[in-house]
Amino acid sequence: MTAPLRAVASDTGPIPVVAPARANEAARPSDAGPADRPLLDDVARALLPGLLRYATVLTGDGHVAADIVQEVLLRAHVRWARISLLDRPDLYLKRMVTNEHLSWRRRWHVRTVRPAPDDVLAAHAAPADDHADAAAEDAAMWQRLAALTPRQRAVLVLRYYEGLADAEIASVLGTSSATVRSHASHALAALRQTDLTIAPETR
């Protein structure tokens, strides 16, 4: 893409790097005993910046993103005895964020994705040689992402922003790797209609 998504900076540091997972690994209980299970407070402290960044890119609205993540963590608190048994609770929390975003869209019947203001993009963007051009490219990319379906947008965000493999994306979205590739192919095809420099799906 000519305007790659930039990670939103955070005062608390970047989300920890996640090693590649096998398909449906997030949904498989681990063999860890109660003493070895991660505490929700520790997990939330480590993953909160990344969850907020993911939700912000997914929704295009920082306030909506914060509300979604807060709701997800409240629900996760109730289910933590079960979630903590999973091999990849981080992927499960991303799945909850994605589902909550889709649920909000269904409940309110409005588009919650819109381009972020230039000053917000400038505050979170990495330094660039030409700040005006970078901000304009970011705004244009927000516009193009907003035109995609929610699941197409989620696939692109998870793949190119979060750096997840197709198997991990499938686990987050509760679908198959083939469906992930199909969503990515259609999304990239749609983006190429407005930006011919975007390469087609090759996975």
N, C-alpha and C positions, 0 to 999 in steps of 0.2 A: 504494500500500500504506500502511496505517496505521503500520507500523514499518519504514521504509526501512533497507536494509542500510547500515551505516556502515563506511567504510574504516578498516582497522586501521592505527594510527600506526606509524611506523618511525623509528628514530634516524638512518637513512641517507637519509631524504627520500622523497617520493612517487615512484611510477613515472612516467616521462616520459609526457606526453600523446601519444597515437598518433593520427595523422591518419587519416580514413576510408580504407579500402582497397577495391579492387575484388574481386569474388568470386574465390577461389582465388589471390589475389595472393601469399599466403604460400608457395604451392607452386611459384611460377614463378621460375626462376633469373634473377638479375640479370646485367647486362653489366659489372659492376665487375671490374677486374683484381685480381690477387693483392695488390698494394700498397694497394688501396682497400677490401679486405674487412675487416670488423670483427674484432677479436680476441675470443676467447671470454672472456678475463679481463675485458675492458672491458664486454662485453655483460652478463656475469654480475653485475658490480659495479653496473651501472645497473638491471638488471631483477630482481635477487634479492629486494629488498623487495616488489616487486609480485607476483612469483611466489609468495612465501611467503604474502602476504595472500590471493591467489587460492586457493591450495591449502588455506589454513585455512578460508576460507568454504566451499569445496567439500566438505571433509571434516568440518568441525566439531571438529577435533582438531589442536592446534598441533604436537604431537609427530609424528603421522602425516604432517602437511603437510611438516614439515622433512625427514622421511625420504624422502618422495616427491620433493621438489625436489632433494635431494642425489642421488638415483638418476638423476633426469632430467639433471642437469648432468654426471654421470659418463658417461652415454650420449651426451650432446651433445658431450662432449670427443672421443669416438671418431669421431663423425660430423661434426665441425665443418668439415672441408674441404668437405663438401657443403652443410651448413646455412648456412654463411657466404655461399654463392652466392645464397641466396634474397633476394627483395626485403624480406620481413618475417620475419626470424628470430625476432622477439618473438612473433608469432602461432604460429610453429611450436613454440616452447618451451611455449607455453600448451597447444597440442595434445598435446605429450608429457606434460605434467602431467595433463591430463584422461585420457589413455589409461592412464597409470600408475595413477591413482586407480581407474579401472574395472577394471584388471588386478588390483590388490590386492583389490578386493571379490570378484572371481571366485575368486582363489586361496584366500582365507581363508573365504569363505562366511559372512561376518558383516557386520553393519551397522557401518560405521566412522563414520557421521555421527550425532552426538548433540549435544544442547544444550551450549554452553559454560557453565562455571560463572559465576555472577553476578559474582564478583570478577574473572574474566578479561574479561568483557564490560565491566565498569566501568573496567578499566585501559586498554582500547583504544577506548572509546567517546568521541565528541566531547562536550564539555560540554553539559549540558541544564539547563533550568530546574527540572525535577523529576527528579532522578536515579533515584529508586525507580521511577517510572513508566516511564522510558526503559529501565531494566534489565529490567523485567518485559516490556515490549513486545519487546525484543530476544530474550529467552528464549523468548517465545511464537512469534516468527518462526522461530527455530532449530527449534522443535518442528515447525512446519508444513513447513519446507523438508526436514526429515529424512524426512517421509512421502512425498516425491516420488521418482520414479525417478531414477537417477543422471544420465541425459541431460537430463531435464526440469530438474533442479536446476542442472546445468551451464549450460543455456541461460539461466536466470534470473540466475545469478551473472554470466555473461559480459555479459548485456544491461544489467542494472540496477546491478551492482556495478562491473564493468569499463568499462561504457559503450560496448561494441562494437556496431557495426551488424550487422544480420542476415547480411550477406555475410561480414563478418569472423568472426562466430560459426560460420558454415558452414565457413569455412576451418579454424578451430580444431578443429571436431568432425569434419571430413572428410565433410560431408554437403551438402545443398542448402539454399538459403534457405527454400524451401517447407517442408522438414522442420523447420527451426529454428522457423518460425512455428507449425507444428503442435505441436511440443513445448511452445512457450510458451503456446499456447492451452489445451492440456490441463493444463499446470501451473497456470496462473492459474485455470482452472475448478476444479481441486482445492483450491486455496487459498481460493477464494471460498466453498467449502462450510463453512469454519470462520471466515471473515471476509468478510462480505457487503459491506464497504466497498472491497474490492479490485476494480478495474475489469477487465472482460474484455479479451481480446486485440483490438487495433484495427489492427495493422500489416497 
